[in-house]
Amino acid sequence: MQPVFDTIMKQLKRKHAEIRLSAFQLLIAIFERSHQFRLLVLEDLYTILELTLETNNAHLPPPKAAAKRLRILASESMHQWVKKFGSAYR
């Protein structure tokens, strides 16, 4: 799982919102299916939030439409993950 996670993180750090959006969509699909992947995400959650939700004064790269979709998807996903997995992962 680590090589897959590393590849997704590399894409999330790219300076293009559409690439980040696609990488985050892949992250969601694997997160839903893999306990080991969820542990990796939790270890790097702060960075993932920064790269997808503009936390810590970090701004998303263009294009704006993709950046907006990424913010919305990330926000909704985090909310769903807390509801679904919050009691099992602290």
N, C-alpha and C positions, 0 to 999 in steps of 0.2 A: 504493500500500500504506500510506503514512503516514496518510491519513485513517482507514482501517480500524483500524490499530494504535492511533491516538489515541482512537478511540471505545471500543475494548476496554479500554484503560487507564483511561479515565474510568469505565467500569462496574466495573472491578476495585477502584477506589478508593471505591466506594459502601459505605455502612455497613450492608450486608445480605448475609449469607453466600450466600443463594440466587442473588442477582444476580451475585455474584462467581463462584460455581460455574458459572453459565451462560456468563459471559464467558470463564472459563478454558476451558470446553469448546470454545467457538468459537476461542479462541487455539490450542488443540491442533490442531483441524482445519486451520486455515490454516498453522500452523507445519509440519505434515507435508508440505504441498504447495508451499510457496513459499520459495525461497532468500532473496529480498529480505525477507520477513517474518521469517525466522530471524535475519537481521542486525539487524533492529529489536528483536527480543526480546533478543538478546544485549546490545545497548546499554543496555537497561533491566532486565536480568536481576535485579539486586539488589533493585529495587523490586518486581518480580513475585514474587520469593521472599518478600519481606516481607509482601506482600498475600495470599499463598496458603499459606505454610508457617509463619507466625508467627515468622520470624527477627527478630533484633534487638529482642527483647522486645515485638514488636507482636502484639496479640491479635486474633483474628478476631471479627467482629461476630456477633450471633445471626441466625438460630436455630442452636442447637448442632448439631443433626443435619446440617444443610447445611454447617456449618463443618468438621465431622469428615469428611464426604465430600470437601470441597474439599482438606483437608490430605492425605488419602489419595491422591486423584487427582493432586494436584500432585507429591507425592513419587514416585509411580509414573511419572508422565510425565517428570520430571527424570531418573530412572534410565534410562528407555527412550531419552530423547534423547541421553544421554551414550553409551549403547551404540550407537545408530544413527548419530549425527551427530558424536560427540566427536572423531573423528580429523580431520574436515574443518573444525571450528570451534574455535578456542582462546579 
